Amino acid sequence: MKILVINAGSSSLKYQLIGMETEEVLAKGTCERIGIAGGKLTHKAHGETFVVEKDLPDHTVAIELVLSELVDKKAGVIKSMDEIDAVGHRVVASGETFTKTTPVTDETMKALLPLSELAPLHNPAAILGINACRAVMPNKKMAMVFDTSFHSTMPAYAYLYGIDYDDYKNYQVRKYGFHGTSHKFVSQAAAEYLHKKPEELKIVTCHLGNGSSISAVKGGKCIDTSMGFTPLAGVPMGTRSGDIDVAALEFLCKKKGMTFAEGMEYLNKKCGMLGVSGISSDFRDLCAAAAEGNERAQLALDMFAYSCKKYVGAYMAALGGLDVIVFTAGVGENTPSVRAGVCEGLEAFGVKLDTKKNEFKNDGTVHEISAKDSKVKILVIPTNEELVIARETAALL
Ligand code: ADP
């Protein structure tokens, strides 16, 4: 069985064709600058990279180009589109309308439309991607796989905000969480690595990238997560503030003469690591600056590790213990000093890092970085959101 995974952004589209028997990526690539002059497809297959430069006025043209590459004599990996058994689409927000992977039909597409309000930067792009695929492959089975579904098992006392319950009911304002496919993948991979059943484990998964979220996973199910109604909440991120007292935003809006919308833009794009350091949102830049003695870069890194550590501690309490901490995503997989900062001071709770093992060079495999006598296992697991989308799509079929 072959599954095509599509992750559509407003001006980009990433894809992977995955052979499900071996879970091998047969081909993958990205379309860039959709709807803008200077479109470009970068396609990787057979260990080679193929680049096609061509204007891509809309997502439908982009999908057509992807399919023509997939069946191309030189760059292709299949003889015809018939070899694609189904298409799995990444969709960010499901609201409370969908709690699991859902087939794409006229009816479900109609129900998806109003959810764009919950993720205005992401959901409309996913809809464009799905519509484009349906136009080009009208008879192909398709699924929508939501970033939020893994978090749908959170109990009400964890996902509710302390607001008027009627407002939650009327407007579905609550915590949804994000990065669900990643948290799901690494928590399952941790259980596999440890030769345990997911039901036996209490895990804290730290997806630390440009956007970061931390989840508590008990018996294979998410019971709490750090992001909220939107991906602004939780730990400070590349450019997002993370958790903040909303009264501080009102105060800042008054002081800086910002409208509420400008204030939200400020919290999403100018704060976090970038705002505190005044240098960059990128952890590589921050680590380099801190190593040269830049105090604000060090402060931003310290804030980040401290905030992550507090979530780990809170989730130990929520889980009633802890067996495994998993680090994943760009920062989690590549930045030893952040991992060390998160674990530091948790020794009393059975978390003991092996500082030498923590310095491993990322080779895309699982690394166990806890000390031999650590009660809690500490793992670094490369995430694979596309594979979760492919697995979910295959399972639905
Ligand atoms: P997102 O998917 O949220 O955009 P990523 O998971 O790709 O983000 O993480 C990006 C972050 O990871 C950046 O801050 C970057 O500095 C950091 N990072 C550190 N080392 C590496 C590396 N070797 N490769 C990629 N990202 C890295």
Residues whose N, C-alpha, C, O or C-beta is under 5 A from the ligand:
A	BS01	ADP	L208 G209 N210 G211 S281 D282 F283 R284 A329 G330 V331 N334
